[in-house]
Amino acid sequence: MRKYLVLAIRTSAYDPAVGEPHRQFLGDLRTRDMLQESGPFTDSTGGAYIVLAESRAAAEALVFTDPLHTTGAADLTVYEWEITG
């Protein structure tokens, strides 16, 4: 499994109501041992999380089911992340 950093930047379509479905999505990933870290940015522009997946394509397929993405509330960008320290 590789680590993928997901940056979620809020769009103008952001609605606070998407917060609970997003947290449920992350909870499901955590239950499946696919989520390593997650949290919001302190400036309220979005947040980030780290998922574990076999490939970038698999990571993207997974995170693009996040309600933040499917509702248009945030733009998600996935980066393969090689943590060195």
Steps between C-alpha positions, in 0.01 A plus 500: 500500500618850419409828667302766318449853624156636414459878504138614521454868420151642548319640199234770490246212502612391849210434737567416868237224473754289308717482812320205659492281186870581449581397859307176447700439182825549692373278782434222251852535360643486853299183576646345184856603605525726195519836680813603683445867590239767437413850606384847399718801426484763774408770246179311404597472131488120502703215640713199422512129561734211431361183345668168440449339160674272250532768231421862427213389277356295788544791740325738260215256439454476876524866596287620210208329678549740795185712542722810491577408139167355389309810616751744351571640848876462458762440235702190590857448385684174563878481536712190549700582808836353588553591865870507580510600861 
